[in-house]
Amino acid sequence: MSSASRLSVLGLSALLLLVACGTVPDEAVSGAAPAAAAPPGVLKINTSPQQDRIRAAKVEAIAAQVPAAIRAKGEFLVGTTTFDPPLSFLADDNVTPIGVEEDVASLVADVLGLKPRFEATSWENLFLAVRSGKYAAGFSNITVTEERKDIYDFATYRLDQLAWEVPKDSTITSIAGPADVAGLSVAVGSGTNQEKILLGWDKQNRAAGLKPARIQYYKQPADTYLALKSGRIQAYFAPNPTSAYHAAVSGDTKIVGTYSGAGPSLQGLIAAMTQKGNGLAKPIGDALNALIKDGSYGKVLARWGLSNEAVPESLVNPPGLPREQ
């Protein structure tokens, strides 16, 4: 995602995460902290430093593709940013990075026969450190773009999805296209991809003679959710992972639709980012495809409530978001 699309840190006061895509039985998901049985459709999330992550076996043929310098170190140093649960955030000790990004990267490291190590950094420094070769890879909800492909290589592992969030008791059951937001009061982040999409939808509605949307802007997510709860707005358009997480931990909202972060003509993709031309993107992609095939990848996404962002295969340097004009 672009830096403008990133949300502020969400509160971690609750530990329950609702699976946005549907019910996943507790017994089908490893890595959760021991707990009493949760209500149907709810997962208990382990936010302790001891993650008991889902692990995978080394695949010799794939591990052999890892560049010699990285193989010699025996370490998979991953840069991440600790901002948005359930993507990447700090555990209860306020030190250890945890989340779906760390889980996926750990699985990849297992297949490559490397020891995973994570270093939290700023969004800007993440790109500099990967470009310089300090980090073997960046796992931080990074969208593939044509401009970034000039400088980095990518191996995809999740869909880049935006989500429509509404109050739990809202009569709105689906938002899938422009007509669904006609006349609604909607909040969106200023300068984000979702704002661009929403403004495009509103323009189409006006041209078709439909009621315009009443678009609202709030500086903080807390202000947005207060407006949503009080009825000042009817819907919130934001990145899917953080919206799904909020809907789960608050119990006040629900997701009624998702949409590609790249817009109507391209499905946006989230990817591991590596230094351009260093030969690591292909083995990472091969590792991800092995993990997709053996089911461990799906279990990790389910653990964090992101099964609706699963990809059928990892692609190396696929088409990305178009260049800025």
Residue frames relative to the residue before (quaternion, step in Angstrom):
aa qw qx qy qz dx dy dz
M 1.0000 0.0000 0.0000 0.0000 0.00 0.00 0.00
S 0.5351 -0.5993 0.4717 0.3633 3.57 -1.18 0.38
S 0.6320 -0.5389 0.3811 0.4061 3.56 -1.19 0.45
A 0.6271 0.5480 -0.3393 0.4375 3.59 1.13 -0.60
S 0.6645 0.5250 -0.3047 0.4359 3.56 1.18 -0.53
R 0.5564 0.6513 -0.3880 0.3400 3.59 1.22 -0.33
L 0.3448 -0.7434 0.5390 0.1950 3.56 -0.98 0.84
S 0.5754 -0.5484 0.4662 0.3883 3.54 -1.26 0.29
V 0.6698 -0.5105 0.3528 0.4077 3.56 -1.25 0.40
L 0.3072 -0.7365 0.5732 0.1861 3.54 -0.98 0.88
G 0.5883 -0.5923 0.4214 0.3542 3.57 -1.15 0.56
L 0.2590 -0.7689 0.5691 0.1338 3.55 -1.14 0.72
S 0.2693 0.8111 -0.4891 0.1742 3.58 1.08 0.58
A 0.7543 0.3013 -0.1958 0.5495 3.60 1.16 -0.41
L 0.3515 -0.7617 0.5160 0.1729 3.53 -1.18 0.57
L 0.5842 0.5968 -0.3782 0.3993 3.58 1.20 -0.09
L 0.0714 -0.7904 0.6080 0.0247 3.55 -0.94 0.91
L 0.2839 -0.7652 0.5585 0.1479 3.56 -0.66 1.12
V 0.4086 -0.7046 0.5158 0.2656 3.58 -0.85 0.89
A 0.3780 -0.7811 0.4524 0.2058 3.55 -0.36 1.29
C 0.7235 0.4556 -0.2585 0.4495 3.56 1.07 -0.65
G 0.7641 -0.2885 0.2103 0.5373 3.60 1.17 -0.15
T 0.6710 -0.5086 0.3611 0.4010 3.55 -1.29 0.08
V 0.0561 -0.7568 0.6506 0.0285 3.54 -1.04 0.90
P 0.4296 -0.7181 0.4707 0.2797 3.61 -0.56 1.07
D 0.5774 -0.6041 0.4214 0.3523 3.60 -0.98 0.79
E 0.6856 0.5076 -0.3040 0.4241 3.58 0.89 -0.88
A 0.6413 0.5278 -0.3351 0.4449 3.59 1.21 -0.31
V 0.7235 0.3964 -0.2259 0.5180 3.59 1.24 -0.22
S 0.1877 -0.7773 0.5907 0.1076 3.59 -0.63 1.09
G 0.6464 0.5487 -0.3724 0.3773 3.55 -1.26 0.20
A 0.5857 0.5688 -0.3902 0.4256 3.60 1.19 -0.14
A 0.5419 -0.6124 0.4604 0.3453 3.57 -1.10 0.63
P 0.5725 -0.5769 0.4358 0.3866 3.62 -1.05 0.67
A 0.1668 0.7811 -0.5805 0.1584 3.55 -0.85 0.98
A 0.6232 -0.5052 0.4222 0.4220 3.51 -1.30 0.22
A 0.6571 -0.5196 0.3599 0.4107 3.55 -1.18 0.51
A 0.3330 -0.7489 0.5443 0.1791 3.54 -0.92 1.01
P 0.6248 -0.5226 0.4017 0.4185 3.59 -1.18 0.38
P 0.6533 -0.5176 0.3638 0.4158 3.61 -1.13 0.50
G 0.8165 0.2588 -0.1997 0.4759 3.56 -1.01 0.88
V 0.6770 0.4583 -0.2860 0.4998 3.58 1.29 0.03
L 0.2091 -0.7683 0.5933 0.1182 3.56 -1.02 0.85
K 0.3353 -0.6968 0.5927 0.2254 3.54 -1.13 0.68
I 0.1973 -0.8170 0.5346 0.0878 3.59 -0.55 1.14
N 0.3604 -0.7202 0.5604 0.1933 3.52 -0.97 0.97
T 0.0434 -0.8194 0.5716 -0.0021 3.60 -0.46 1.16
S 0.4295 0.6851 -0.4723 0.3508 3.59 1.22 0.41
P 0.6282 -0.5267 0.3939 0.4157 3.62 -1.20 0.26
Q 0.6600 0.4595 -0.2975 0.5146 3.60 1.18 -0.56
Q 0.1300 -0.8729 0.4690 0.0331 3.54 0.08 1.32
D 0.1931 -0.7926 0.5529 0.1698 3.61 1.14 -0.47
R 0.0602 0.8631 -0.4977 0.0602 3.54 0.93 0.97
I 0.5506 -0.5425 0.5169 0.3680 3.50 -1.34 0.43
R 0.1264 -0.8180 0.5602 0.0340 3.59 -0.80 0.99
A 0.2413 -0.7582 0.5932 0.1229 3.53 -1.33 0.36
A 0.5103 -0.6433 0.4820 0.3058 3.56 -1.29 0.36
K 0.5706 -0.5769 0.4648 0.3544 3.55 -1.23 0.53
V 0.1703 -0.7479 0.6323 0.1092 3.56 -1.07 0.81
E 0.4101 -0.7749 0.4244 0.2265 3.54 -0.25 1.34
A 0.6670 0.5206 -0.3166 0.4288 3.59 0.88 -0.91
I 0.6807 0.4570 -0.2875 0.4951 3.58 1.08 -0.71
A 0.6329 0.5432 -0.3265 0.4447 3.58 0.99 -0.84
A 0.6269 0.5626 -0.3332 0.4235 3.58 1.08 -0.68
Q 0.6311 0.5466 -0.3291 0.4413 3.59 1.23 -0.39
V 0.5060 0.6615 -0.4262 0.3533 3.60 1.21 -0.35
P 0.5598 -0.6123 0.4303 0.3556 3.63 -0.87 0.87
A 0.6107 -0.6221 0.3583 0.3341 3.55 -0.95 0.97
A 0.6491 0.5358 -0.3354 0.4232 3.60 0.92 -0.82
I 0.6736 0.4693 -0.2905 0.4916 3.58 1.02 -0.78
R 0.6189 0.5415 -0.3395 0.4565 3.58 1.04 -0.78
A 0.6543 0.5322 -0.3127 0.4369 3.56 0.97 -0.86
K 0.6515 0.5022 -0.3122 0.4753 3.59 1.07 -0.70
G 0.2817 -0.7916 0.4944 0.2227 3.55 1.10 -0.69
E 0.6646 0.4900 -0.2763 0.4917 3.55 1.29 0.22
F 0.2196 -0.7351 0.6291 0.1250 3.53 -1.16 0.77
L 0.0846 -0.8231 0.5614 0.0089 3.56 0.02 1.33
V 0.0878 -0.8249 0.5576 -0.0294 3.53 -0.49 1.28
G 0.2543 -0.7436 0.5991 0.1535 3.53 -0.93 0.94
T 0.0460 0.7856 -0.6144 0.0569 3.54 -1.00 0.85
T 0.3045 -0.7194 0.5816 0.2268 3.55 -1.28 0.12
T 0.2667 -0.7819 0.5444 0.1457 3.59 -0.84 0.89
F 0.2446 0.7858 -0.5214 0.2253 3.51 0.06 1.34
D 0.8671 0.1436 0.0094 0.4769 3.54 0.51 -1.22
P 0.2426 -0.7390 0.6062 0.1661 3.61 -0.55 1.05
P 0.6169 -0.1617 -0.7666 -0.0751 1.62 -2.08 1.36
L 0.3571 0.7621 -0.4815 0.2447 3.62 1.21 0.28
S 0.7232 -0.2659 0.2366 0.5918 3.55 0.53 -1.22
F 0.1981 0.7711 -0.5770 0.1824 3.56 -0.68 1.10
L 0.5916 -0.5956 0.4085 0.3582 3.57 -1.24 0.17
A 0.5016 -0.6516 0.4934 0.2835 3.53 -1.10 0.84
D 0.7611 -0.3947 0.2676 0.4396 3.54 -1.32 0.02
D 0.6381 0.5249 -0.3340 0.4535 3.60 1.18 -0.44
N 0.3876 -0.7527 0.4429 0.2951 3.57 1.38 -0.07
V 0.6443 0.4925 -0.3174 0.4916 3.57 1.22 0.54
T 0.7541 0.4294 -0.2137 0.4486 3.56 0.81 -1.06
P 0.3501 -0.7295 0.5411 0.2293 3.63 -0.74 1.00
I 0.0496 0.7801 -0.6214 0.0544 3.58 -0.90 0.96
G 0.4049 0.7083 -0.5262 0.2400 3.55 -1.30 0.23
V 0.7254 -0.4240 0.2997 0.4518 3.55 -1.28 0.01
E 0.6114 0.5548 -0.3664 0.4291 3.62 1.02 -0.66
E 0.6747 0.4838 -0.2923 0.4747 3.57 0.92 -0.90
D 0.6409 0.5340 -0.3273 0.4438 3.59 1.02 -0.77
V 0.6724 0.4801 -0.3007 0.4764 3.59 0.89 -0.91
A 0.6603 0.5102 -0.3110 0.4549 3.59 0.91 -0.88
S 0.6344 0.5277 -0.3293 0.4590 3.60 1.05 -0.73
L 0.6307 0.5207 -0.3303 0.4712 3.58 1.02 -0.77
V 0.6409 0.5192 -0.3216 0.4651 3.57 0.95 -0.87
A 0.6431 0.5252 -0.3184 0.4574 3.58 0.94 -0.89
D 0.6197 0.5481 -0.3423 0.4454 3.59 0.99 -0.79
V 0.6829 0.4833 -0.2893 0.4651 3.58 0.82 -0.99
L 0.7012 0.4614 -0.2630 0.4758 3.59 1.04 -0.77
G 0.4565 -0.7054 0.4365 0.3217 3.59 1.26 -0.10
L 0.5481 0.6047 -0.3858 0.4302 3.56 1.18 0.62
K 0.4553 -0.6582 0.5218 0.2952 3.55 -1.26 0.46
P 0.3402 -0.7583 0.5105 0.2208 3.63 -0.63 1.02
R 0.0346 0.7607 -0.6481 0.0127 3.53 -1.13 0.76
F 0.2032 -0.8124 0.5416 0.0731 3.55 -0.84 0.98
E 0.0676 -0.7716 0.6317 0.0304 3.51 -1.11 0.78
A 0.2767 -0.7669 0.5606 0.1448 3.55 -0.64 1.15
T 0.0557 0.7981 -0.5943 0.0822 3.54 -0.94 0.90
S 0.6334 -0.4960 0.3970 0.4418 3.56 -1.26 -0.12
W 0.6643 -0.5009 0.3779 0.4062 3.56 -1.28 0.43
E 0.6827 0.4881 -0.2942 0.4573 3.60 0.86 -0.92
N 0.6905 0.4809 -0.2891 0.4565 3.60 0.87 -0.91
L 0.5412 0.6190 -0.4022 0.4026 3.59 1.13 -0.56
F 0.6925 0.4750 -0.2793 0.4656 3.57 0.86 -0.97
L 0.6477 0.5172 -0.3193 0.4594 3.58 0.97 -0.80
A 0.6850 0.4977 -0.2857 0.4488 3.58 0.94 -0.92
V 0.6396 0.4930 -0.3305 0.4884 3.60 1.04 -0.67
R 0.6514 0.5269 -0.3166 0.4447 3.57 0.93 -0.86
S 0.6996 0.4653 -0.2661 0.4724 3.59 1.01 -0.79
G 0.5131 -0.6469 0.4185 0.3783 3.58 1.24 -0.37
K 0.4005 0.7118 -0.4889 0.3066 3.60 1.23 0.08
Y 0.7547 0.2540 -0.1529 0.5852 3.57 0.96 -0.91
A 0.4880 -0.6387 0.5040 0.3161 3.56 -1.04 0.76
A 0.7978 -0.0888 0.0913 0.5893 3.56 1.04 -0.79
G 0.2967 -0.7052 0.6066 0.2162 3.50 -1.34 0.33
F 0.0358 -0.7530 0.6571 0.0000 3.56 -0.95 0.99
S 0.3771 0.7333 -0.4781 0.3024 3.59 -0.09 1.24
N 0.6583 -0.5288 0.3122 0.4355 3.57 0.81 1.05
I 0.2803 0.7905 -0.4884 0.2410 3.56 1.05 0.86
T 0.2943 -0.7631 0.5559 0.1483 3.56 -0.72 1.12
V 0.4468 -0.6581 0.5353 0.2841 3.57 -1.07 0.78
T 0.0396 0.7743 -0.6302 0.0413 3.57 -0.88 0.98
E 0.6043 -0.5665 0.4100 0.3817 3.56 -1.17 0.51
E 0.6375 0.5233 -0.3350 0.4556 3.59 1.00 -0.69
R 0.6700 0.4930 -0.3040 0.4643 3.59 0.93 -0.83
K 0.6163 0.5612 -0.3473 0.4296 3.60 1.07 -0.65
D 0.5450 0.5985 -0.4055 0.4246 3.61 1.20 -0.28
I 0.7850 0.3384 -0.1290 0.5027 3.55 1.12 -0.75
Y 0.7956 0.2208 -0.0856 0.5577 3.59 1.13 -0.65
D 0.3270 -0.6756 0.6064 0.2626 3.53 -1.39 0.17
F 0.1973 -0.8044 0.5575 0.0572 3.56 -1.16 0.68
A 0.0694 -0.7372 0.6689 0.0659 3.53 -1.28 0.60
T 0.3308 -0.8109 0.4538 0.1649 3.57 -0.37 1.25
Y 0.0117 -0.8192 0.5733 0.0052 3.56 -1.18 0.59
R 0.7924 0.1328 -0.1383 0.5792 3.64 1.21 0.03
L 0.5075 -0.5936 0.5164 0.3513 3.53 -1.28 0.37
D 0.3554 -0.6870 0.5889 0.2344 3.55 -1.19 0.65
Q 0.0571 0.8396 -0.5293 0.1083 3.55 -0.12 1.33
L 0.2284 -0.7091 0.6482 0.1577 3.51 -1.26 0.65
A 0.2054 -0.8043 0.5495 0.0945 3.59 -1.13 0.50
W 0.3277 -0.6915 0.6118 0.2005 3.50 -1.32 0.61
E 0.0805 -0.8041 0.5888 -0.0151 3.55 -0.62 1.21
V 0.0173 -0.7948 0.6053 -0.0398 3.57 -0.88 1.01
P 0.6614 -0.4825 0.3644 0.4438 3.61 -1.19 0.26
K 0.6284 -0.5795 0.3695 0.3644 3.56 -1.08 0.73
D 0.7530 0.3716 -0.2060 0.5025 3.58 1.02 -0.77
S 0.3515 0.7547 -0.4879 0.2623 3.60 1.23 0.28
T 0.4494 -0.6720 0.5196 0.2766 3.55 -1.15 0.63
I 0.5091 0.6164 -0.4292 0.4202 3.59 1.26 -0.09
T 0.1085 -0.8261 0.5523 0.0281 3.58 -0.67 1.08
S 0.8117 0.0535 -0.0202 0.5813 3.59 1.18 -0.38
I 0.0034 -0.7379 0.6748 0.0122 3.53 -1.12 0.83
A 0.0611 0.8397 -0.5296 0.1038 3.54 -0.38 1.26
G 0.8188 0.0476 0.0033 0.5721 3.57 1.20 -0.40
P 0.7961 -0.3655 0.2059 0.4362 3.56 -1.32 0.16
A 0.6719 0.5210 -0.3218 0.4166 3.61 0.79 -0.94
D 0.6264 0.5752 -0.3361 0.4047 3.59 1.12 -0.62
V 0.7238 0.4023 -0.2568 0.4983 3.62 1.18 -0.36
A 0.3896 0.7280 -0.4830 0.2914 3.60 1.26 0.02
G 0.8436 0.1602 -0.1416 0.4927 3.56 -0.77 1.06
L 0.5678 0.6055 -0.3917 0.3968 3.60 1.22 -0.10
S 0.3734 -0.6574 0.5983 0.2653 3.52 -1.31 0.43
V 0.0018 -0.8438 0.5277 -0.0972 3.55 -0.37 1.32
A 0.2469 -0.7483 0.5960 0.1544 3.59 -1.05 0.79
V 0.0588 0.7746 -0.6265 0.0631 3.54 -1.12 0.75
G 0.5284 -0.6368 0.4595 0.3228 3.56 -1.15 0.55
S 0.4757 -0.6838 0.4760 0.2819 3.58 -0.91 0.90
G 0.8369 0.2098 -0.1671 0.4771 3.56 -0.99 0.91
T 0.5461 0.6336 -0.3867 0.3884 3.59 1.25 0.19
N 0.6635 -0.4719 0.3902 0.4299 3.55 -1.32 0.20
Q 0.6681 0.5140 -0.3139 0.4370 3.57 0.94 -0.84
E 0.5969 0.5398 -0.3715 0.4629 3.58 1.10 -0.57
K 0.6358 0.5373 -0.3245 0.4493 3.58 0.96 -0.88
I 0.6621 0.4974 -0.3003 0.4734 3.57 0.97 -0.88
L 0.6712 0.5076 -0.3019 0.4480 3.58 0.87 -0.96
L 0.6516 0.5064 -0.3230 0.4632 3.59 0.94 -0.83
G 0.6273 0.5306 -0.3276 0.4666 3.58 1.10 -0.70
W 0.6393 0.5164 -0.3171 0.4733 3.57 1.00 -0.82
D 0.6666 0.5068 -0.3070 0.4523 3.56 0.91 -0.94
K 0.6229 0.5380 -0.3343 0.4591 3.58 1.03 -0.73
Q 0.6391 0.5145 -0.3160 0.4764 3.58 1.02 -0.83
N 0.6579 0.5203 -0.3125 0.4460 3.59 0.92 -0.87
R 0.6511 0.5149 -0.3149 0.4601 3.56 0.94 -0.87
A 0.6551 0.5146 -0.3056 0.4612 3.57 1.01 -0.89
A 0.7034 0.4474 -0.2544 0.4902 3.58 1.13 -0.66
G 0.5572 -0.6379 0.3795 0.3723 3.58 1.26 0.08
L 0.4770 0.6601 -0.4472 0.3699 3.59 1.23 0.32
K 0.6403 -0.5285 0.3855 0.4025 3.55 -1.24 0.37
P 0.4503 -0.6811 0.4943 0.2982 3.62 -0.95 0.76
A 0.4860 -0.6213 0.5198 0.3278 3.53 -1.23 0.48
R 0.3371 -0.6971 0.5894 0.2301 3.55 -1.20 0.56
I 0.1254 -0.8459 0.5180 0.0201 3.55 -0.03 1.35
Q 0.1172 -0.8061 0.5800 0.0037 3.55 -0.77 1.15
Y 0.1809 -0.7798 0.5923 0.0912 3.57 -1.15 0.67
Y 0.0320 -0.7816 0.6230 -0.0039 3.56 -0.97 0.90
K 0.4891 -0.6941 0.4473 0.2810 3.58 -0.97 0.82
Q 0.7948 0.2331 -0.1024 0.5509 3.58 1.04 -0.74
P 0.5681 -0.5986 0.4353 0.3599 3.61 -1.04 0.70
A 0.6117 0.5649 -0.3581 0.4224 3.60 1.02 -0.74
D 0.6496 0.5066 -0.3109 0.4740 3.57 1.05 -0.78
T 0.6251 0.5397 -0.3291 0.4579 3.56 1.05 -0.80
Y 0.7105 0.4621 -0.2720 0.4557 3.56 0.84 -0.96
L 0.5892 0.5418 -0.3687 0.4726 3.57 1.15 -0.53
A 0.6554 0.5001 -0.3052 0.4768 3.57 1.02 -0.84
L 0.6406 0.5200 -0.3226 0.4637 3.57 1.03 -0.74
K 0.6826 0.4929 -0.2841 0.4587 3.56 0.93 -0.91
S 0.7111 0.4585 -0.2579 0.4665 3.58 1.03 -0.78
G 0.5396 -0.6504 0.3889 0.3670 3.57 1.25 -0.22
R 0.4383 0.6977 -0.4674 0.3204 3.60 1.24 0.13
I 0.7495 0.1331 -0.1213 0.6370 3.56 1.26 -0.44
Q 0.4002 -0.7364 0.5024 0.2124 3.57 -1.21 0.54
A 0.8081 0.0622 -0.0136 0.5857 3.59 1.17 -0.47
Y 0.2008 -0.7509 0.6208 0.1016 3.54 -1.30 0.53
F 0.1751 -0.7901 0.5843 0.0613 3.58 -0.79 1.09
A 0.2113 0.7902 -0.5267 0.2313 3.59 -0.36 1.25
P 0.7021 -0.4265 0.3237 0.4694 3.65 -1.23 0.06
N 0.5647 -0.6577 0.3940 0.3053 3.57 -0.90 0.97
P 0.6773 0.5110 -0.3559 0.3917 3.67 0.64 -0.89
T 0.7182 0.4390 -0.2687 0.4683 3.58 0.82 -0.93
S 0.6227 0.5244 -0.3463 0.4663 3.59 1.09 -0.62
A 0.6493 0.5123 -0.3172 0.4641 3.57 0.95 -0.87
Y 0.6399 0.5241 -0.3189 0.4627 3.56 1.02 -0.80
H 0.6634 0.5002 -0.3126 0.4603 3.58 0.89 -0.89
A 0.6301 0.5383 -0.3373 0.4466 3.56 0.95 -0.88
A 0.6726 0.5115 -0.2873 0.4511 3.54 1.08 -0.79
V 0.7634 0.4055 -0.2309 0.4465 3.57 0.66 -1.07
S 0.6905 0.4679 -0.2932 0.4672 3.61 1.12 -0.51
G 0.2474 -0.7828 0.5231 0.2289 3.55 1.00 -0.86
D 0.5723 0.6272 -0.3564 0.3900 3.57 1.31 0.06
T 0.7910 0.2829 -0.1073 0.5317 3.58 1.19 -0.54
K 0.1736 -0.7569 0.6164 0.1302 3.54 -1.38 0.10
I 0.4313 -0.6686 0.5425 0.2696 3.56 -1.27 0.46
V 0.0969 -0.8272 0.5530 0.0221 3.58 -0.75 1.05
G 0.8153 -0.0119 -0.0280 0.5783 3.58 1.21 0.30
T 0.1487 -0.7619 0.6208 0.1090 3.55 -1.21 0.56
Y 0.1026 -0.7901 0.6042 0.0104 3.54 -1.25 0.54
S 0.5746 -0.6115 0.4168 0.3494 3.58 -1.01 0.76
G 0.4754 -0.6835 0.4836 0.2701 3.53 -0.95 0.92
A 0.6534 0.5028 -0.3137 0.4711 3.58 1.26 -0.29
G 0.5954 -0.5783 0.3712 0.4163 3.59 1.23 -0.06
P 0.7754 -0.4261 0.2349 0.4024 3.58 -1.29 -0.04
S 0.7255 0.4767 -0.2525 0.4275 3.60 1.08 -0.60
L 0.7952 0.1741 -0.0799 0.5753 3.60 1.22 -0.24
Q 0.3498 -0.6958 0.5787 0.2421 3.56 -1.03 0.78
G 0.3608 -0.7356 0.5333 0.2106 3.57 -0.61 1.13
L 0.1634 -0.7928 0.5840 0.0599 3.56 -1.14 0.70
I 0.3050 -0.7179 0.6036 0.1651 3.53 -1.13 0.86
A 0.0110 -0.8426 0.5355 -0.0563 3.57 -0.84 0.94
A 0.5089 -0.5490 0.5534 0.3652 3.49 -1.42 0.27
M 0.2062 -0.7974 0.5611 0.0819 3.57 -0.88 0.96
T 0.0479 -0.8060 0.5899 -0.0058 3.57 -0.84 1.01
Q 0.6632 -0.4684 0.3965 0.4284 3.53 -1.33 0.19
K 0.5468 -0.6466 0.4271 0.3170 3.57 -0.91 0.92
G 0.8767 0.1225 -0.0974 0.4548 3.53 -0.95 0.99
N 0.5127 0.6665 -0.4317 0.3265 3.63 1.17 0.18
G 0.5472 -0.6747 0.3686 0.3310 3.59 1.28 0.09
L 0.5628 0.6361 -0.3843 0.3619 3.60 1.21 0.11
A 0.5607 0.6313 -0.4009 0.3555 3.61 1.08 -0.55
K 0.6608 0.5200 -0.3293 0.4296 3.62 0.88 -0.84
P 0.6888 0.4451 -0.3203 0.4742 3.67 0.76 -0.81
I 0.5992 0.5321 -0.3737 0.4671 3.61 1.07 -0.57
G 0.6570 0.5056 -0.3057 0.4683 3.58 0.95 -0.88
D 0.6526 0.5025 -0.3126 0.4731 3.58 0.97 -0.84
A 0.6311 0.5260 -0.3296 0.4652 3.57 1.04 -0.77
L 0.6546 0.5102 -0.3117 0.4627 3.57 0.93 -0.87
N 0.6567 0.5015 -0.3202 0.4634 3.60 0.96 -0.76
A 0.6177 0.5185 -0.3441 0.4808 3.59 1.10 -0.64
L 0.6700 0.5010 -0.2896 0.4650 3.58 1.03 -0.82
I 0.6031 0.5310 -0.3465 0.4840 3.57 1.14 -0.66
K 0.6777 0.5097 -0.2872 0.4454 3.56 0.93 -0.93
D 0.7473 0.4079 -0.2447 0.4640 3.62 0.87 -0.85
G 0.5794 -0.6469 0.3479 0.3534 3.60 1.27 0.02
S 0.5406 0.6438 -0.4150 0.3479 3.61 1.15 -0.32
Y 0.5830 0.5715 -0.3589 0.4525 3.58 1.13 -0.63
G 0.6746 0.4974 -0.2915 0.4610 3.58 0.87 -0.93
K 0.6394 0.5292 -0.3272 0.4517 3.58 1.04 -0.75
V 0.6356 0.5252 -0.3311 0.4589 3.57 1.04 -0.75
L 0.6660 0.4857 -0.3170 0.4691 3.60 0.87 -0.88
A 0.6432 0.5189 -0.3240 0.4605 3.58 0.99 -0.79
R 0.6057 0.5809 -0.3489 0.4171 3.56 1.04 -0.77
W 0.7726 0.3228 -0.1623 0.5221 3.56 1.07 -0.75
G 0.5639 -0.6508 0.3689 0.3499 3.58 1.23 0.30
L 0.5852 0.6048 -0.3540 0.4080 3.59 1.18 0.45
S 0.2178 0.8085 -0.5218 0.1635 3.60 1.07 0.60
N 0.6446 0.5320 -0.3325 0.4369 3.58 1.11 -0.56
E 0.6529 0.4614 -0.3252 0.5051 3.60 1.29 0.13
A 0.3823 0.7418 -0.4741 0.2806 3.61 1.25 0.24
V 0.2437 -0.7395 0.6074 0.1576 3.56 -1.16 0.68
P 0.5144 -0.6568 0.4483 0.3208 3.62 -1.07 0.62
E 0.7907 -0.0248 0.0101 0.6117 3.56 1.22 -0.46
S 0.4532 -0.6504 0.5318 0.2980 3.53 -1.28 0.46
L 0.1597 -0.7814 0.6008 0.0552 3.54 -0.98 0.96
V 0.3147 -0.7343 0.5718 0.1866 3.55 -1.06 0.80
N 0.8595 -0.0873 0.0025 0.5037 3.56 -0.75 1.15
P 0.1368 0.7962 -0.5736 0.1352 3.62 0.67 1.07
P 0.6930 -0.4112 0.3395 0.4851 3.61 -1.23 0.01
G 0.1804 -0.7985 0.5693 0.0764 3.56 -0.92 0.94
L 0.7366 -0.3508 0.2971 0.4960 3.53 -1.30 -0.13
P 0.5463 -0.6513 0.4083 0.3326 3.60 -0.88 0.91
R 0.6152 -0.5484 0.4239 0.3757 3.52 -1.26 0.46
E 0.5338 -0.6042 0.4828 0.3419 3.54 -1.17 0.64
Q 0.3703 -0.7354 0.5247 0.2163 3.57 -0.92 0.92
